[in-house]
Amino acid sequence: MSDILFHYYRVNPTTWFYLSSLLAIALFFKFSRVLSVRNLDLAALLLQGFAQCAQFLQRVGAQAADEMGQTAGVHRHAQTGARPGRQEVARGVASAGVEGLTPGAG
């Protein structure tokens, strides 16, 4: 798309959801009858869209965390039932870029 349109930036899915829900409310919501079936259907569609957007963002966040290697040790310990040791926790905190939370710092 950026080959055809210059200065085109891809829009975030969350932004698409908010803009489309505002447009749907402006076009289809009947303010004179708040508890009508039409408004309840619109609310159900918007809630479904919100749930899908939240699920997408959770999946993207989990993939990003796996790529950074932050959750690899947690998954390994969840499978074996063992708890991570101090060094593994410190290594995970240090790889996350959090300063001052390593054991012995203080």
Helices and strands as residue ranges (DSSP letters): H 13-28, H 37-68, H 72-80, H 86-96
